[in-house]
Every structure is written in structure tokens, then in C-alpha cells.
Amino acid sequence: MLNLSYKELVQRYGLEPVPESVVRLTQLVARQDADLDEIAKVIGEDRAITQRLLRAANPKAKTEDDYTVSTVEEALMRNGLSCVLLLAMGVPLTLALLKTSQTMLGQKLESVNPKSIQPFLTEHVLGMIGFSGKATGRVYLRLSIEGARLIAARVLGLPAQELKNRSDVDDAVGELLNIVTGNFKSNLCDAGLDCRLHTPSVTRTNRFDVETPPGAGLERMAFCGPDLVLFVDVAVNPWNQE
């Protein structure tokens, strides 16, 4: 699955096609010498990406009324091109997560502002998968232990109370990571930013911070469903010198 093209991933998992604006953004950033005015025009035509860019440019703001950076051009000057690639990567990752959760887990998730929900303050499940190549970085997936057991139960077709092995839960979380990151990895490769995925790791932790690779930007996303809350952190350096 990890070596499939994006079109093959779409067909196999019933994923939504990546919007043309996202494909274009990824291609522009891959060039490194892209014109900021051209990038700003593409972002300005996509309301969802514009909202995420302005949110990233105003990290302390809790609402849009608190924004001190209010235009796409200002946000690009403050955050740089690496932030643009983060935004572009987040779209195929989000599409895959929403579709997979609905088809495999029976959970309809909604993308929400991560500042609008309480972070995990006690032990929870942390899945991490790295990628390297022309683009390098990591994707972190956080969920409660109960949420991880729910995912494993749905994947294995068993009642949650019958799951006795922690390895079964970890394997299910790792497989979810493989699917959603395989989606954006294919989009990166299609744009000329060839990279390969590493083997995912799944642990338990009380910490809510993340480690970013050198030169990488970071975006946090959050998703809520009837029985599930997920936090996804994406860290990427788009111009790794491998």
C-alpha cells in the first residue's frame, strides 16, 4: 500500500481526490523558487487552507477576533514556505482520516480547532510514523486508551471487552497511521518530493508535546466524533538535503 500512487490509493480505499489547489500548492513549494504572489493567489482561492494558514500565523489567538495577522500575504511572510507545505500535506491526511474512520470504524469525525478541546492530561496512546527523502518529518497520532481499543475492536471485528492483548490495539493504531500517511506521501511524491515512510511506532505517554526534526515546521489538528477524539501533529522539512 505504501508504494501505491495517489490514484491507486483513492480507488483502493475510496478516498476523496485531493483538491486541485492542494496539488498546485505542493508543486509550487517543491520548486523552492516559487513566487509568493502565485502561492498567495492559490491559497486565497481555498477558504479552508486560508483559515488554517491564518490560524498558524496567530498561534496565541483563541478566536478569529484575536488575530493580529489577517491576510494571506502577511501570514506567508511570517510563516514561510515550509508552513505552506504543512497546509498542503494536511488536506490528503485529513481526507484519508475522515474517510477511513467512517468506513473502517463507523465513526464520523469532524475537523475542529485543536484549541477548542481539552488536550490529554493523563496517559494516552501516541502513534508516530516518520518519513524521509526530499521531504522529511513525522506524523503523530494521539488518542485515549479507550479510543485506541475502540479502533482495534472495529478493525478486528471484536467487542472491545474481548481485546486482551495490548499488541492488538497498537497494531490497529499503526495500521491507521499507515493508511492516512500513505495518502499524503503519495501526494508529495507526485509533486516531485519523493519520500519513504518508516515503520510506525505506538507507545503510551503522559506528555503532550512533540519533537520536531531540524528545520521542520509543525501543525496540530484535532478531530472529534461520537466516541473518539484524535489529535494529529504534522512536522515537515520540505527541502531535506538527503
CYANA upper distance limits for C-alpha pairs under 8 A (distance plus 0.5 A):
  1 MET  CA      9 LEU  CA      8.05
  1 MET  CA    179 ILE  CA      8.44
  1 MET  CA    182 GLY  CA      7.86
  2 LEU  CA    178 ASN  CA      7.94
  2 LEU  CA    179 ILE  CA      8.50
  2 LEU  CA    182 GLY  CA      5.83
  2 LEU  CA    197 LEU  CA      7.87
  3 ASN  CA    182 GLY  CA      8.48
  3 ASN  CA    186 SER  CA      8.24
  4 LEU  CA      8 GLU  CA      6.31
  4 LEU  CA      9 LEU  CA      6.69
  4 LEU  CA    186 SER  CA      7.62
  5 SER  CA      9 LEU  CA      6.82
  5 SER  CA    186 SER  CA      6.10
  5 SER  CA    190 ASP  CA      8.27
  6 TYR  CA     10 VAL  CA      6.67
  6 TYR  CA    183 ASN  CA      7.02
  6 TYR  CA    186 SER  CA      5.54
  6 TYR  CA    187 ASN  CA      6.67
  6 TYR  CA    190 ASP  CA      8.24
  7 LYS  CA     11 GLN  CA      6.87
  8 GLU  CA     12 ARG  CA      6.58
  9 LEU  CA     13 TYR  CA      6.45
  9 LEU  CA     14 GLY  CA      8.15
  9 LEU  CA     15 LEU  CA      7.57
  9 LEU  CA    183 ASN  CA      7.27
 10 VAL  CA     14 GLY  CA      5.67
 10 VAL  CA     15 LEU  CA      4.95
 10 VAL  CA     16 GLU  CA      7.00
 10 VAL  CA     17 PRO  CA      7.21
 11 GLN  CA     15 LEU  CA      7.51
 13 TYR  CA    100 THR  CA      8.12
 14 GLY  CA     99 LYS  CA      8.12
 15 LEU  CA     95 LEU  CA      7.36
 15 LEU  CA     96 ALA  CA      6.52
 15 LEU  CA     99 LYS  CA      6.79
 16 GLU  CA     95 LEU  CA      6.86
 16 GLU  CA     96 ALA  CA      8.10
 16 GLU  CA     99 LYS  CA      8.33
 18 VAL  CA     22 VAL  CA      7.05
 18 VAL  CA     23 VAL  CA      7.29
 18 VAL  CA     91 VAL  CA      7.75
 18 VAL  CA     92 PRO  CA      6.49
 19 PRO  CA     23 VAL  CA      7.08
 20 GLU  CA     24 ARG  CA      6.59
 21 SER  CA     25 LEU  CA      6.61
 21 SER  CA     42 VAL  CA      6.64
 21 SER  CA     43 ILE  CA      7.83
 21 SER  CA     45 GLU  CA      8.33
 21 SER  CA     46 ASP  CA      7.48
 22 VAL  CA     26 THR  CA      6.68
 22 VAL  CA     88 ALA  CA      5.76
 22 VAL  CA     91 VAL  CA      7.79
 23 VAL  CA     27 GLN  CA      6.81
 23 VAL  CA     88 ALA  CA      8.13
 23 VAL  CA    187 ASN  CA      7.82
 23 VAL  CA    191 ALA  CA      7.92
 24 ARG  CA     28 LEU  CA      6.67
 24 ARG  CA     42 VAL  CA      8.15
 25 LEU  CA     29 VAL  CA      6.71
 25 LEU  CA     39 ILE  CA      7.23
 25 LEU  CA     42 VAL  CA      7.54
 25 LEU  CA     43 ILE  CA      8.33
 25 LEU  CA     84 VAL  CA      7.85
 25 LEU  CA     85 LEU  CA      7.81
 25 LEU  CA     88 ALA  CA      6.93
 26 THR  CA     30 ALA  CA      6.64
 26 THR  CA     85 LEU  CA      6.65
 26 THR  CA     88 ALA  CA      6.59
 26 THR  CA     89 MET  CA      8.40
 26 THR  CA    187 ASN  CA      8.43
 26 THR  CA    188 LEU  CA      7.40
 26 THR  CA    191 ALA  CA      6.59
 27 GLN  CA     31 ARG  CA      7.18
 27 GLN  CA    191 ALA  CA      5.42
 27 GLN  CA    192 GLY  CA      7.89
 28 LEU  CA     32 GLN  CA      7.76
 28 LEU  CA     34 ALA  CA      6.05
 28 LEU  CA     39 ILE  CA      7.69
 29 VAL  CA     33 ASP  CA      8.27
 29 VAL  CA     34 ALA  CA      6.89
 29 VAL  CA     81 LEU  CA      7.05
 29 VAL  CA     82 SER  CA      8.32
 29 VAL  CA     84 VAL  CA      7.81
 29 VAL  CA     85 LEU  CA      6.98
 29 VAL  CA    238 PRO  CA      8.43
 30 ALA  CA    191 ALA  CA      7.24
 30 ALA  CA    192 GLY  CA      7.15
 30 ALA  CA    193 LEU  CA      6.83
 30 ALA  CA    238 PRO  CA      7.92
 30 ALA  CA    239 TRP  CA      8.40
 32 GLN  CA    239 TRP  CA      8.49
 34 ALA  CA     38 GLU  CA      7.96
 34 ALA  CA     39 ILE  CA      7.88
 35 ASP  CA     39 ILE  CA      6.96
 36 LEU  CA     40 ALA  CA      6.46
 36 LEU  CA     76 LEU  CA      8.14
 37 ASP  CA     41 LYS  CA      6.68
 37 ASP  CA     73 GLU  CA      8.32
 38 GLU  CA     42 VAL  CA      6.97
 39 ILE  CA     43 ILE  CA      6.74
 40 ALA  CA     44 GLY  CA      6.42
 40 ALA  CA     72 VAL  CA      6.63
 40 ALA  CA     73 GLU  CA      6.72
 40 ALA  CA     76 LEU  CA      8.11
 41 LYS  CA     45 GLU  CA      6.98
 42 VAL  CA     46 ASP  CA      7.50
 43 ILE  CA     47 ARG  CA      8.15
 43 ILE  CA     49 ILE  CA      6.68
 43 ILE  CA     50 THR  CA      6.30
 43 ILE  CA     72 VAL  CA      7.99
 44 GLY  CA     50 THR  CA      6.57
 44 GLY  CA     72 VAL  CA      7.38
 46 ASP  CA     50 THR  CA      6.69
 47 ARG  CA     51 GLN  CA      6.70
 48 ALA  CA     52 ARG  CA      6.92
 49 ILE  CA     53 LEU  CA      6.59
 49 ILE  CA     87 LEU  CA      7.06
 49 ILE  CA     88 ALA  CA      8.43
 50 THR  CA     54 LEU  CA      6.73
 50 THR  CA     72 VAL  CA      7.29
 51 GLN  CA     55 ARG  CA      6.61
 52 ARG  CA     56 ALA  CA      6.66
 52 ARG  CA     87 LEU  CA      7.61
 53 LEU  CA     57 ALA  CA      6.72
 53 LEU  CA     72 VAL  CA      7.81
 53 LEU  CA     75 ALA  CA      7.20
 53 LEU  CA     83 CYS  CA      8.28
 53 LEU  CA     84 VAL  CA      8.20
 53 LEU  CA     87 LEU  CA      7.64
 54 LEU  CA     58 ASN  CA      6.74
 54 LEU  CA     67 TYR  CA      8.42
 54 LEU  CA     69 VAL  CA      7.39
 54 LEU  CA     70 SER  CA      7.10
 54 LEU  CA     71 THR  CA      7.81
 54 LEU  CA     72 VAL  CA      7.47
 54 LEU  CA     75 ALA  CA      6.68
 55 ARG  CA     59 PRO  CA      6.88
 55 ARG  CA     61 ALA  CA      8.24
 55 ARG  CA     64 GLU  CA      8.47
 56 ALA  CA     79 ASN  CA      8.32
 56 ALA  CA    219 GLU  CA      7.91
 57 ALA  CA     69 VAL  CA      6.98
 57 ALA  CA     75 ALA  CA      5.89
 57 ALA  CA     78 ARG  CA      7.29
 57 ALA  CA     79 ASN  CA      6.91
 58 ASN  CA     67 TYR  CA      6.32
 58 ASN  CA     68 THR  CA      7.27
 58 ASN  CA     69 VAL  CA      6.91
 61 ALA  CA     66 ASP  CA      5.66
 61 ALA  CA     67 TYR  CA      6.44
 62 LYS  CA     66 ASP  CA      7.21
 62 LYS  CA    115 LYS  CA      7.40
 63 THR  CA     67 TYR  CA      7.80
 69 VAL  CA     74 GLU  CA      6.72
 69 VAL  CA     75 ALA  CA      6.78
 70 SER  CA     74 GLU  CA      7.61
 70 SER  CA     75 ALA  CA      7.94
 71 THR  CA     75 ALA  CA      6.77
 72 VAL  CA     76 LEU  CA      6.65
 73 GLU  CA     77 MET  CA      6.84
 74 GLU  CA     78 ARG  CA      6.80
 75 ALA  CA     79 ASN  CA      6.45
 75 ALA  CA     80 GLY  CA      8.46
 76 LEU  CA     80 GLY  CA      5.72
 76 LEU  CA     81 LEU  CA      7.57
 76 LEU  CA     84 VAL  CA      8.42
 79 ASN  CA     83 CYS  CA      6.36
 80 GLY  CA     84 VAL  CA      7.63
 81 LEU  CA     85 LEU  CA      7.15
 82 SER  CA     86 LEU  CA      6.96
 82 SER  CA    216 ALA  CA      7.91
 82 SER  CA    217 GLY  CA      6.73
 82 SER  CA    236 VAL  CA      7.94
 82 SER  CA    237 ASN  CA      7.12
 82 SER  CA    238 PRO  CA      6.70
 83 CYS  CA     87 LEU  CA      6.83
 83 CYS  CA    217 GLY  CA      6.68
 83 CYS  CA    218 LEU  CA      8.24
 84 VAL  CA     88 ALA  CA      6.74
 85 LEU  CA     89 MET  CA      6.48
 85 LEU  CA    236 VAL  CA      8.42
 85 LEU  CA    238 PRO  CA      7.48
 86 LEU  CA     90 GLY  CA      6.60
 86 LEU  CA    217 GLY  CA      7.78
 86 LEU  CA    218 LEU  CA      7.78
 86 LEU  CA    219 GLU  CA      7.27
 86 LEU  CA    234 VAL  CA      7.58
 86 LEU  CA    235 ALA  CA      7.90
 86 LEU  CA    236 VAL  CA      7.19
 87 LEU  CA     91 VAL  CA      7.38
 87 LEU  CA    219 GLU  CA      8.49
 88 ALA  CA     92 PRO  CA      8.20
 89 MET  CA     93 LEU  CA      6.96
 89 MET  CA    184 PHE  CA      6.23
 89 MET  CA    187 ASN  CA      8.36
 89 MET  CA    188 LEU  CA      8.24
 90 GLY  CA     94 THR  CA      6.37
 90 GLY  CA    184 PHE  CA      8.17
 90 GLY  CA    234 VAL  CA      8.15
 91 VAL  CA     95 LEU  CA      6.61
 91 VAL  CA    184 PHE  CA      8.41
 92 PRO  CA     96 ALA  CA      6.56
 92 PRO  CA    180 VAL  CA      8.28
 92 PRO  CA    183 ASN  CA      6.47
 92 PRO  CA    184 PHE  CA      5.63
 92 PRO  CA    187 ASN  CA      8.06
 93 LEU  CA     97 LEU  CA      6.65
 93 LEU  CA    180 VAL  CA      5.74
 93 LEU  CA    181 THR  CA      6.66
 93 LEU  CA    183 ASN  CA      6.72
 93 LEU  CA    184 PHE  CA      6.03
 94 THR  CA     98 LEU  CA      6.56
 94 THR  CA    180 VAL  CA      8.13
 95 LEU  CA     99 LYS  CA      6.61
 96 ALA  CA    100 THR  CA      6.30
 96 ALA  CA    179 ILE  CA      7.71
 96 ALA  CA    180 VAL  CA      5.57
 96 ALA  CA    183 ASN  CA      7.05
 97 LEU  CA    101 SER  CA      6.42
 97 LEU  CA    176 LEU  CA      8.49
 97 LEU  CA    180 VAL  CA      6.16
 98 LEU  CA    102 GLN  CA      6.82
 98 LEU  CA    108 LYS  CA      7.46
 98 LEU  CA    109 LEU  CA      6.34
 98 LEU  CA    110 GLU  CA      8.07
 99 LYS  CA    103 THR  CA      6.64
100 THR  CA    104 MET  CA      5.97
100 THR  CA    105 LEU  CA      7.58
100 THR  CA    176 LEU  CA      8.40
101 SER  CA    105 LEU  CA      5.31
101 SER  CA    106 GLY  CA      6.71
101 SER  CA    107 GLN  CA      5.78
101 SER  CA    108 LYS  CA      7.03
101 SER  CA    109 LEU  CA      7.51
102 GLN  CA    106 GLY  CA      5.09
102 GLN  CA    107 GLN  CA      5.24
102 GLN  CA    108 LYS  CA      5.61
102 GLN  CA    109 LEU  CA      7.93
103 THR  CA    107 GLN  CA      8.33
104 MET  CA    154 ARG  CA      7.46
104 MET  CA    155 VAL  CA      7.10
105 LEU  CA    151 ILE  CA      6.75
105 LEU  CA    154 ARG  CA      5.89
105 LEU  CA    155 VAL  CA      7.38
106 GLY  CA    154 ARG  CA      8.38
107 GLN  CA    225 GLY  CA      6.67
107 GLN  CA    226 PRO  CA      7.48
107 GLN  CA    227 ASP  CA      8.03
107 GLN  CA    228 LEU  CA      8.16
108 LYS  CA    225 GLY  CA      6.20
108 LYS  CA    226 PRO  CA      7.96
109 LEU  CA    223 PHE  CA      6.41
109 LEU  CA    224 CYS  CA      5.70
109 LEU  CA    225 GLY  CA      4.90
109 LEU  CA    226 PRO  CA      8.28
109 LEU  CA    228 LEU  CA      8.40
110 GLU  CA    223 PHE  CA      5.83
110 GLU  CA    224 CYS  CA      5.79
110 GLU  CA    225 GLY  CA      6.85
111 SER  CA    221 MET  CA      8.05
111 SER  CA    222 ALA  CA      6.49
111 SER  CA    223 PHE  CA      5.04
111 SER  CA    224 CYS  CA      7.18
112 VAL  CA    116 SER  CA      7.75
112 VAL  CA    221 MET  CA      7.92
112 VAL  CA    222 ALA  CA      6.05
112 VAL  CA    223 PHE  CA      6.18
112 VAL  CA    224 CYS  CA      7.55
113 ASN  CA    117 ILE  CA      8.12
113 ASN  CA    221 MET  CA      7.46
113 ASN  CA    222 ALA  CA      6.84
114 PRO  CA    220 ARG  CA      7.39
114 PRO  CA    221 MET  CA      6.21
114 PRO  CA    222 ALA  CA      5.35
114 PRO  CA    223 PHE  CA      8.45
114 PRO  CA    231 PHE  CA      8.02
119 PRO  CA    208 PHE  CA      7.99
120 PHE  CA    124 HIS  CA      7.41
120 PHE  CA    143 LEU  CA      8.49
120 PHE  CA    144 SER  CA      7.99
120 PHE  CA    206 ASN  CA      8.39
120 PHE  CA    208 PHE  CA      7.48
121 LEU  CA    206 ASN  CA      7.16
121 LEU  CA    207 ARG  CA      8.19
121 LEU  CA    208 PHE  CA      8.06
122 THR  CA    205 THR  CA      8.43
122 THR  CA    206 ASN  CA      5.72
123 GLU  CA    144 SER  CA      8.25
123 GLU  CA    145 ILE  CA      8.31
123 GLU  CA    204 ARG  CA      6.83
123 GLU  CA    205 THR  CA      5.70
123 GLU  CA    206 ASN  CA      4.92
123 GLU  CA    207 ARG  CA      8.39
124 HIS  CA    142 ARG  CA      7.62
124 HIS  CA    143 LEU  CA      6.61
124 HIS  CA    144 SER  CA      5.24
124 HIS  CA    145 ILE  CA      5.89
124 HIS  CA    204 ARG  CA      6.05
124 HIS  CA    205 THR  CA      6.17
124 HIS  CA    206 ASN  CA      6.97
125 VAL  CA    142 ARG  CA      6.19
125 VAL  CA    143 LEU  CA      5.92
125 VAL  CA    144 SER  CA      6.32
125 VAL  CA    145 ILE  CA      6.23
125 VAL  CA    148 ALA  CA      7.53
125 VAL  CA    202 VAL  CA      7.52
125 VAL  CA    203 THR  CA      6.42
125 VAL  CA    204 ARG  CA      5.24
125 VAL  CA    205 THR  CA      7.02
126 LEU  CA    140 TYR  CA      7.33
126 LEU  CA    141 LEU  CA      6.24
126 LEU  CA    142 ARG  CA      5.22
126 LEU  CA    143 LEU  CA      7.35
126 LEU  CA    202 VAL  CA      6.16
126 LEU  CA    203 THR  CA      5.84
126 LEU  CA    204 ARG  CA      6.40
126 LEU  CA    205 THR  CA      7.20
127 GLY  CA    140 TYR  CA      6.16
127 GLY  CA    141 LEU  CA      5.44
127 GLY  CA    142 ARG  CA      6.91
127 GLY  CA    173 VAL  CA      7.24
127 GLY  CA    174 GLY  CA      7.12
127 GLY  CA    177 LEU  CA      7.84
127 GLY  CA    200 PRO  CA      7.38
127 GLY  CA    201 SER  CA      6.16
127 GLY  CA    202 VAL  CA      4.76
127 GLY  CA    203 THR  CA      6.94
128 MET  CA    138 ARG  CA      7.34
128 MET  CA    139 VAL  CA      6.19
128 MET  CA    140 TYR  CA      5.01
128 MET  CA    141 LEU  CA      6.81
128 MET  CA    177 LEU  CA      8.21
128 MET  CA    200 PRO  CA      6.09
128 MET  CA    201 SER  CA      5.83
128 MET  CA    202 VAL  CA      6.90
129 ILE  CA    138 ARG  CA      6.17
129 ILE  CA    139 VAL  CA      5.94
129 ILE  CA    140 TYR  CA      7.22
129 ILE  CA    177 LEU  CA      7.60
129 ILE  CA    178 ASN  CA      8.44
129 ILE  CA    197 LEU  CA      7.67
129 ILE  CA    198 HIS  CA      6.63
129 ILE  CA    199 THR  CA      6.87
129 ILE  CA    200 PRO  CA      4.84
129 ILE  CA    201 SER  CA      6.92
130 GLY  CA    136 THR  CA      8.10
130 GLY  CA    137 GLY  CA      6.26
130 GLY  CA    138 ARG  CA      4.69
130 GLY  CA    139 VAL  CA      6.86
130 GLY  CA    197 LEU  CA      6.54
130 GLY  CA    198 HIS  CA      5.81
130 GLY  CA    199 THR  CA      8.02
130 GLY  CA    200 PRO  CA      7.74
131 PHE  CA    135 ALA  CA      8.07
131 PHE  CA    136 THR  CA      5.86
131 PHE  CA    137 GLY  CA      5.98
131 PHE  CA    138 ARG  CA      6.61
131 PHE  CA    195 CYS  CA      6.83
131 PHE  CA    196 ARG  CA      5.91
131 PHE  CA    197 LEU  CA      4.87
131 PHE  CA    198 HIS  CA      6.18
132 SER  CA    136 THR  CA      4.60
132 SER  CA    137 GLY  CA      7.00
132 SER  CA    195 CYS  CA      5.65
132 SER  CA    196 ARG  CA      6.08
132 SER  CA    197 LEU  CA      7.29
132 SER  CA    198 HIS  CA      8.40
133 GLY  CA    193 LEU  CA      7.98
133 GLY  CA    194 ASP  CA      6.40
133 GLY  CA    195 CYS  CA      4.61
133 GLY  CA    196 ARG  CA      6.87
133 GLY  CA    240 ASN  CA      7.37
133 GLY  CA    242 GLU  CA      6.64
134 LYS  CA    193 LEU  CA      5.67
134 LYS  CA    194 ASP  CA      6.09
134 LYS  CA    195 CYS  CA      6.44
134 LYS  CA    238 PRO  CA      7.22
134 LYS  CA    239 TRP  CA      6.33
134 LYS  CA    240 ASN  CA      5.71
134 LYS  CA    241 GLN  CA      7.26
134 LYS  CA    242 GLU  CA      7.03
135 ALA  CA    193 LEU  CA      6.37
135 ALA  CA    194 ASP  CA      7.47
135 ALA  CA    195 CYS  CA      6.55
135 ALA  CA    236 VAL  CA      7.37
135 ALA  CA    237 ASN  CA      6.27
135 ALA  CA    238 PRO  CA      4.84
135 ALA  CA    239 TRP  CA      6.15
135 ALA  CA    240 ASN  CA      6.02
136 THR  CA    195 CYS  CA      7.72
136 THR  CA    213 PRO  CA      8.40
136 THR  CA    236 VAL  CA      6.15
136 THR  CA    237 ASN  CA      5.84
136 THR  CA    238 PRO  CA      6.97
136 THR  CA    239 TRP  CA      8.28
136 THR  CA    240 ASN  CA      6.63
137 GLY  CA    212 THR  CA      7.93
137 GLY  CA    213 PRO  CA      6.66
137 GLY  CA    216 ALA  CA      7.46
137 GLY  CA    234 VAL  CA      8.09
137 GLY  CA    235 ALA  CA      5.71
137 GLY  CA    236 VAL  CA      4.68
137 GLY  CA    237 ASN  CA      6.55
138 ARG  CA    212 THR  CA      8.00
138 ARG  CA    213 PRO  CA      8.27
138 ARG  CA    234 VAL  CA      6.56
138 ARG  CA    235 ALA  CA      5.78
138 ARG  CA    236 VAL  CA      7.10
139 VAL  CA    181 THR  CA      8.07
139 VAL  CA    232 VAL  CA      7.54
139 VAL  CA    233 ASP  CA      6.22
139 VAL  CA    234 VAL  CA      5.15
139 VAL  CA    235 ALA  CA      6.90
140 TYR  CA    231 PHE  CA      8.43
140 TYR  CA    232 VAL  CA      6.04
140 TYR  CA    233 ASP  CA      5.48
140 TYR  CA    234 VAL  CA      7.00
141 LEU  CA    177 LEU  CA      7.88
141 LEU  CA    230 LEU  CA      7.42
141 LEU  CA    231 PHE  CA      6.35
141 LEU  CA    232 VAL  CA      5.23
141 LEU  CA    233 ASP  CA      7.19
142 ARG  CA    230 LEU  CA      6.15
142 ARG  CA    231 PHE  CA      5.51
142 ARG  CA    232 VAL  CA      6.91
143 LEU  CA    147 GLY  CA      6.47
143 LEU  CA    148 ALA  CA      6.93
143 LEU  CA    228 LEU  CA      8.21
143 LEU  CA    229 VAL  CA      6.66
143 LEU  CA    230 LEU  CA      5.52
143 LEU  CA    231 PHE  CA      7.15
144 SER  CA    148 ALA  CA      6.73
144 SER  CA    229 VAL  CA      7.98
145 ILE  CA    149 ARG  CA      6.77
146 GLU  CA    150 LEU  CA      6.72
147 GLY  CA    151 ILE  CA      6.83
147 GLY  CA    227 ASP  CA      7.71
147 GLY  CA    228 LEU  CA      6.10
147 GLY  CA    229 VAL  CA      7.85
148 ALA  CA    152 ALA  CA      6.77
148 ALA  CA    169 VAL  CA      6.67
148 ALA  CA    170 ASP  CA      8.29
148 ALA  CA    172 ALA  CA      8.34
148 ALA  CA    173 VAL  CA      7.13
149 ARG  CA    153 ALA  CA      6.52
149 ARG  CA    160 ALA  CA      6.58
149 ARG  CA    163 LEU  CA      8.01
149 ARG  CA    169 VAL  CA      6.22
150 LEU  CA    154 ARG  CA      6.75
150 LEU  CA    160 ALA  CA      6.58
151 ILE  CA    155 VAL  CA      6.65
151 ILE  CA    169 VAL  CA      8.08
151 ILE  CA    172 ALA  CA      7.12
151 ILE  CA    173 VAL  CA      7.68
152 ALA  CA    156 LEU  CA      6.48
152 ALA  CA    160 ALA  CA      8.17
152 ALA  CA    168 ASP  CA      7.13
152 ALA  CA    169 VAL  CA      5.55
152 ALA  CA    171 ASP  CA      8.36
152 ALA  CA    172 ALA  CA      5.55
152 ALA  CA    173 VAL  CA      7.75
153 ALA  CA    157 GLY  CA      6.12
153 ALA  CA    158 LEU  CA      5.37
153 ALA  CA    159 PRO  CA      6.23
153 ALA  CA    160 ALA  CA      5.56
153 ALA  CA    163 LEU  CA      7.63
154 ARG  CA    158 LEU  CA      7.13
154 ARG  CA    159 PRO  CA      8.47
155 VAL  CA    172 ALA  CA      7.25
158 LEU  CA    162 GLU  CA      7.14
158 LEU  CA    163 LEU  CA      7.91
159 PRO  CA    163 LEU  CA      7.75
163 LEU  CA    168 ASP  CA      7.92
163 LEU  CA    169 VAL  CA      8.36
165 ASN  CA    169 VAL  CA      7.64
166 ARG  CA    170 ASP  CA      6.78
167 SER  CA    171 ASP  CA      6.46
168 ASP  CA    172 ALA  CA      6.84
169 VAL  CA    173 VAL  CA      6.94
170 ASP  CA    174 GLY  CA      6.61
170 ASP  CA    202 VAL  CA      6.22
170 ASP  CA    203 THR  CA      8.25
171 ASP  CA    175 GLU  CA      6.64
172 ALA  CA    176 LEU  CA      6.83
173 VAL  CA    177 LEU  CA      6.83
173 VAL  CA    202 VAL  CA      7.77
174 GLY  CA    178 ASN  CA      6.74
174 GLY  CA    200 PRO  CA      6.21
174 GLY  CA    201 SER  CA      7.33
174 GLY  CA    202 VAL  CA      7.16
175 GLU  CA    179 ILE  CA      6.85
176 LEU  CA    180 VAL  CA      6.88
177 LEU  CA    181 THR  CA      6.43
177 LEU  CA    200 PRO  CA      7.69
178 ASN  CA    182 GLY  CA      6.23
178 ASN  CA    200 PRO  CA      7.87
179 ILE  CA    183 ASN  CA      6.98
180 VAL  CA    184 PHE  CA      7.58
181 THR  CA    185 LYS  CA      6.47
181 THR  CA    197 LEU  CA      8.49
182 GLY  CA    186 SER  CA      6.68
182 GLY  CA    197 LEU  CA      8.14
183 ASN  CA    187 ASN  CA      7.20
184 PHE  CA    188 LEU  CA      6.75
185 LYS  CA    189 CYS  CA      6.75
185 LYS  CA    195 CYS  CA      7.45
185 LYS  CA    196 ARG  CA      8.01
185 LYS  CA    197 LEU  CA      8.16
186 SER  CA    190 ASP  CA      6.61
187 ASN  CA    191 ALA  CA      6.97
188 LEU  CA    192 GLY  CA      7.04
188 LEU  CA    193 LEU  CA      5.61
188 LEU  CA    194 ASP  CA      6.92
188 LEU  CA    195 CYS  CA      8.02
189 CYS  CA    193 LEU  CA      5.41
189 CYS  CA    194 ASP  CA      4.81
189 CYS  CA    195 CYS  CA      7.06
190 ASP  CA    194 ASP  CA      8.25
193 LEU  CA    238 PRO  CA      8.23
210 VAL  CA    233 ASP  CA      8.44
212 THR  CA    216 ALA  CA      6.60
212 THR  CA    217 GLY  CA      7.98
212 THR  CA    218 LEU  CA      7.73
212 THR  CA    235 ALA  CA      6.40
212 THR  CA    236 VAL  CA      8.40
213 PRO  CA    235 ALA  CA      7.77
213 PRO  CA    236 VAL  CA      7.92
213 PRO  CA    237 ASN  CA      7.93
214 PRO  CA    237 ASN  CA      8.03
215 GLY  CA    236 VAL  CA      8.46
215 GLY  CA    237 ASN  CA      6.15
216 ALA  CA    235 ALA  CA      6.23
216 ALA  CA    236 VAL  CA      5.17
216 ALA  CA    237 ASN  CA      4.66
216 ALA  CA    238 PRO  CA      8.21
217 GLY  CA    235 ALA  CA      5.91
217 GLY  CA    236 VAL  CA      6.10
217 GLY  CA    237 ASN  CA      7.08
218 LEU  CA    233 ASP  CA      7.38
218 LEU  CA    234 VAL  CA      6.09
218 LEU  CA    235 ALA  CA      4.88
218 LEU  CA    236 VAL  CA      7.32
219 GLU  CA    233 ASP  CA      6.17
219 GLU  CA    234 VAL  CA      5.86
219 GLU  CA    235 ALA  CA      7.13
220 ARG  CA    231 PHE  CA      7.56
220 ARG  CA    232 VAL  CA      6.25
220 ARG  CA    233 ASP  CA      4.87
220 ARG  CA    234 VAL  CA      7.00
221 MET  CA    231 PHE  CA      6.28
221 MET  CA    232 VAL  CA      5.56
221 MET  CA    233 ASP  CA      6.71
222 ALA  CA    229 VAL  CA      7.94
222 ALA  CA    230 LEU  CA      6.18
222 ALA  CA    231 PHE  CA      4.94
222 ALA  CA    232 VAL  CA      6.58
223 PHE  CA    229 VAL  CA      6.29
223 PHE  CA    230 LEU  CA      5.62
223 PHE  CA    231 PHE  CA      6.93
224 CYS  CA    228 LEU  CA      6.38
224 CYS  CA    229 VAL  CA      5.10
224 CYS  CA    230 LEU  CA      6.98
225 GLY  CA    229 VAL  CA      6.78
